[in-house]
Amino acid sequence: MKNFNLVAKFPEVLGAAVSDSSGALLDCVGQMDGEVAGAVHAFTARALTQAGEVLGLSTLERASIVAPTGTCLIAVHDDSVLGVNIDPRKPLNLVENKIWDCITK
């Protein structure tokens, strides 16, 4: 995935993993178990894609999962799945757009 190393260096990022669409880990940095996270991110992206198809939506680009203890962004681009754990104290919308801009340009 283009610019993965840049995303990993953002101060809002606690950990990041990039995998292929089957969940095989390609790269990982920070505070996460990359093998497990890559598989979970890919499975989640696949499930959300299927739900989107049923709802008549276009291809999944990104999804945010927010919980009291953490925030995860899952982005699909160029046949890769990026999962990013984001500091929950940071403004999600700004961080999400910053990451998307970085990986798509």
N, C-alpha and C positions, 0 to 999 in steps of 0.2 A: 504494500500500500504506500502510495506516494506520501511523503512528509510525515510518516509515522514517528520518526525521531524528533521532529519539531513538536508534535502533539505531546509526546512524552515529557518534554521539557517545560510545558506550560505550568506555572505555579499552582493552578487550580487542580491539576491532575495528580491523583494519589497513586494510580496504577493504570496500565493500559495493556491490552493484548490484542493482537491481530491474528486472525485465523482465516483459512479458506472456508468456503461455504459448507464444507463437510465437518468443520470443527477442528481440523488439524492445525495446531499452533504454528504460526510463522515467526512471531516475535512477541516478546513480553518485557515490560519494565515495571518497576515499582512494587507496590504492596498488593500482590495478588498471586494466586496459584495459576499460572498461565495455561497449563494443560487443561485444568478443569474449567477455568473461565472461558477459554476459547471455545470449548465444546458447548458450554451453556449459552454463550452469546450467539453462536451459530444456530443452535436449536431454537432459541427465542426468536431470532430473525426469521427463521423458516416458518415458525408458528404464526408470527405476526403477518408475514407475507401471505400465508394461506387465508388468514382472517380478512386481510385486505382484499384479496381476490373475491371472497364471498360477498364482501360489502361493495364491490365494484370500484375499489380504489386502484390507483396506479401502483407501480413498483414501490416497495418499502425503501425509503432512504435512511430514516433514523427514528429512533424511539428513545424516550427518557423514562427511566424507572426511578421513582422517588419514594424513599422510605424514611422513617424518623432517624435512622442511623447512617444513611448513605444515599448517594445518587449515582446511577449508572446510565451512561449514554451508549446506545448501540447504533452504529452507523454502518450501512452497507454501501460499498462503492468499489467498482472495478473487480467484481467477483471476490472481494475480501470483506470480512466482517470485523469491525473495530469495536471493542468494548472498552469503555473508559470509566473508571471510578473517579468521581468528581467530589471535591471537598463540598459537603452539603451547606457550608456557610457562604459559599459563593453564589452569585446570581446565575441560575441555571440557563436562562435564555441567552445571556451574553456568552457564557462559556460554550454552550452548544453551537451557537453561530460561529464563534471563533474556531472551534474544531472543524466544523463542516467546511468553512471557507478554506482552512488549511489543507484538508485532504482532497478537495475538489479543484483546487487551482494548480 
